Amino acid sequence: MTASIPPLRRRAHSVSSEVAAHLEGLITSGELRAGDRLPSERELAANMNVSRSSLRQAMFELESKKLIERRQGKGSTVSETPRRAGDLADGLGALDIELGYALELRDLVEPRIAELAAVRAVESNLLALDEVLTRSNETLSPSESLRLDIEFHTLLAHAAQNPLLVTLCTMTTDWTRRTRTLSHRSRHGRRLSLDGHHRIYEAVAAHDSAAAAAAMAQHLREVREVSSPR
């Protein structure tokens, strides 16, 4: 069965980057899953109201990021998790992880992710991150705010262009979900989290790796403080 692709919201950027960002966001959020077959390029271009050449450039970018697989005569499908990343996830998933260890790992990994994202992010990565920030605000429900929080951090890991870091980010998200849920329980916590995301995004967009790492470290400290028992 061919996957359904939601409409593309057009903005003043490279069309191919917008298309790549839109599809990458759908893959990262889980709306498109591994093994899903995408519509034909002709159909997809028509549905998204873009040219075939722009769509083709976007598909080449997604393929280079190993997010989709393209085969002559068989179309495009969403990629499975790379073997090494899958092996890592299987191994780590079997461990009984203490929260303190998970938080410590997150403190080590996520500033490095932000640092690499600032160096490696391309326009489509920045567009996807900006799209999440546009949909985020402090008035959202705690569950929706948490969902967008996780989507932002996952997209940032993808921008670092390293599947093993994406896996580590996903695993630490699972291990720290309870603490992260607490940080979104109040409007103040949601605003604090979003402010942190904006600082990280601005540093990544400026390709300032040191500022991105520092912004992430500050964000993690603030989130931890607001989620601590009162």
Steps between C-alpha positions, in 0.01 A plus 500: 500500500635841402545750785287816516701824501349805679500835314817706485494848653699721262745764623765723343779244481648257250211282382704181511611579857139561604395166353791318665426666834131411477565134425781474755266641765239237414759224527645630826158542662399147403221599261705325234644172626777271385381303200228746397494544123480858379278603209662520156706812433239621251218457752701641789603808302139563398366452854761739645465747211871503420698425186638155430854640503454654848352178630782298347761718674319450831488125450872490425564687826282264703676205339841646587382531862397131482141589586355343184601231253442555129496212255453523126156371409400446864469857625607636837450358848585625849827342610539249778728595791864448391635170628760646738246738651246220528750275673585777745131560575438128554795474737420811701130421510572183694671691782331606821606865494496712815365850447815665631714316248259589218505868591880492516515343155261763367722774643795352310327420171256781427742796515719307255196442277426873501866576426507266200160623378639854491779376274305257281140623479377587152209723410242222519610415855459862606157519337383186680621634836339837435172327414494328840573829677218667306254237627628523859374739766449505876119471474514148357395203709784329689477193275514700176779720633700188592437346158637808323790515745599146405452576130733803525778302668460212253518734201809660652661156525419438134664833415821370659507246213599201715252210537666377818439836667137483387475160670658629821267800499198272457612269781569783747159644412336172601703473820433860610139529386361525855733786590424676173128459560539682832676790328191554281240481778493879552475794264827631644674173421366494144612859444845424644539198273393695192735789582783248517404355164503845342850569633624168367339559161648849467850366569456210257360731231801728550729193469654593836595162642630627834187707561278207401671267749480764774133569426420129522689461829310798645170359371562164667588668831185713492274207412650292779444779753138557405424125510653448845257425784392812685 
